[in-house]
Amino acid sequence: MELRSTILWIHALAGGAWVTACACFVIAGIALAAGSEEQVNFAIRAAPKIDAFNLFAAVIVGATGAINLTLAGLARNFNFSRQFGLILMVKVMLFLAMSIMLGRAIRFGAELRAEASGDRAAAIPAATARSVKWHGAIAAMGALALLCGMWLMGS
């Protein structure tokens, strides 16, 4: 398999994994009863692992995206169509927004763990709801970015 195809597959799989992990976070967050022991355990044990995975996937997506662009540019003498540039710009903006939201979600996760270990356990349902919304937004934007990526593959 050629290097460009390999990097492209790694990029797509990392993006898909990031979106899927966020969607699973949302499903779990919605399914758990507010204030339950399961929700506290999710906040303390599962959420940090999911966010660490998401951070790893985001780094892979960013690195392989830069490599893909460089390889595509070299193959085309950096002569891209206007449409390619616009779709690429949308993907980059989505990636930046998703990364910022992931940072916020990680910060909310730290707040969740602090609240769960302290005397503010009653605040966990609201904090979990906020975190679920951030992960949902990341999943939605990531799905759009994946669709944009499919368009770029055809151009």
N, C-alpha and C positions, 0 to 999 in steps of 0.2 A: 504494500500500500504506500502510496506516495505521501511525503511529509505533509503537504497541504491538506490532504484528506484526513490524515490522522489528527492533525491539530483541529481541524473543523469538527470532527466527531467528538473530540475531547471537549471542545467549546460547547457544542450542542448538548452533550450529556451532562456537563456541569451546570449549564443553565437549566436544563430540565430537572435535574436533581434539586437545585435551589428552589425552583417553583413548586415542585412536589413536596419538599420538606415544609415549605411555608403553608401549603394547602393542608397538609397533615396536622400542622400546628393549629390551624384554624378549626379543623374538624374536632380535634381533641379538646381544644379550648371551649368550643361550643357544647360539646357532649358532656363535659364534666359539670356536675351540680355546683352552683356557686357556693363557696364557703365550705365545701366538703373536704374531707381529708385527702381524697384523690386529687382535688384541685391544688391543694397545698403541695402534695408530693410532685405533681406535674410542674409546679412553679419552681420547686427546689431541685428536682432531679432531672426531669426530661427537658424542660425549656432551655437550660444552659447548654445541653448537649446538642439540641437541634440548632441553636444559634451558633455554636462553634462550627457545626457542619456547614451551616449557611455561610458563615464567614469564609471558610475554606473554599466552598464552591464559588463564592464571589471573587476571590483572589484568582482562582483558576479561570473563571469567565473573563476577567479583565486581562490577564496575561495572554490567554489564547486568542482573545479578540484582537489585541495589539499585534500578535504574531500573524494572525490571519490577514489582517489589513496590510501588513508589510509584505507578506507573500503574494497577496492578490495585486498589490501595487507593483511589485517587481515583475509579475507576469504580464501586466498591462502598461508598463512604463508610467505608472501612476496617472493614467489617463482614464478617469472614471466618468461615467455619465452623470448628469445632473440628478437624475432619479436615484442613482446609487448613493450619491452624496447626501441627498435628503433623507433617505431611509437610514443610512448610517448615522446621520445626525440624530434622528429619532431614537435609534438604538443606544447611542452614547448618552443621550439625555435620560432615557429610561434607566440605564445602568447606574448613572449618577444618582438619580432619585431613589432607586432601589437600595443603593449602598448607604445613602443618608438614612433612609427608613430602617435599614438593618441596624445601623448604629444606634438609632433611637430604640429599636426593639431590644437590642442588647442592654441598653441602659435601663429600659423598663424591666428587663429580666433581673438585673441587679437590684432594682427597687423591690421587685417581687420577693426575692430571696431575703432581703433585709426585713421586709414586712413579715414574712413567714417565720423568721427566726426571732423576731422581736415581739413586742406586745401589740403590734398593729395588724394581727392576722385578719381582722375584720375588713381591712382595706384590700385584701387579696382579690376578691371578686372584681372590683372596679379596675384594679391594675391588670388583671388577666384580660378583662374585656378590652382595655386599651391595647395591650400587646396583640391580642387576636386581630384587632382592626389593622394594626401596622403590618402584621404578617399577611393578612388578606390583601392589603393594597400591594405589597411586594409580589404576591402570587399573581394578581391581576396584571400588573405592569410587566412581570416576567413572561406571562403568556403572550402579551402583545409583542414583547421583544423577540420571543421565539418565532412568532408569525412573521415579523419583519426579517428575521434571519433566514427564514425559508424563502422569502422573496429575494433576498440578496444572493442566496445560493443559485437561483435561476438566472441571475444577471451576469 
